[in-house]
Amino acid sequence: MGVAALRLLNGLSLLMWPFIVLLAATHPQWQWLFWPLSALFALRAWMLRGATTDMGRLGVRLALFGAIFALSAGALRSFHLLLWYPVLVNLLLLMLFAGSLRGSMPLVERIARLREPDLSPQGIVYTRRVTQLWSLFFLCNGGVAAATCLAGNLHWWTLWNGGVSYLLTGLLMAGEWLVRQRIRQET
């Protein structure tokens, strides 16, 4: 299996996480999926092991936690720990984005400077605001994800973490892209 195929499989497993959990929780005969899922996460961590960027290192951590959660679920024959993975993802992203606001260059500015090394003063202010917006999003999204875990309703958990959360993330990304295009046209 090639690297591209492994990346695709890893990406699909991350997107399908809520549905895999729902399937294994409602049909115990599917709990064997925890074992290959843990192997995929471990493989992802191994593939990212040399990451030098903040996002790359975050990917390694998330993959390791995913492997641990899936291994634990398989060993304990319980899916409950898996419910907390989206909460962990949002918490680590919140820490990354919000933590970068304390430094001299927020994360979104660092990303923007990869394409535009000479970012305008307006661009610097804008990237700080976008970093703040993403931080707020991860705080709220993680909060709702945690609430769905605590509520104990697997269908609500799946709806939020496998649908609404993805939709809101996509809308925020699209909205930010549209605003950025408008700002670029004005400057």
Secondary structure, 3 states (H helix, E strand, C coil): CCHHHHHHHHHHHHHHHHHHHHHHHHCHHHHHHHHHHHHHHHHHHHHCCCCCCHHHHHHHHHHHHHHHHHHHHHHHCCCHHHHHHHHHHHHHHHHHHHHHCCCCCCHHHHHHHHHCCCCCHHHHHHHHHHHHHHHHHHHHHHHHHHHHHHHCCHHHHHHHHHHHHHHHHHHHHHHHHHHHHHHHHHC
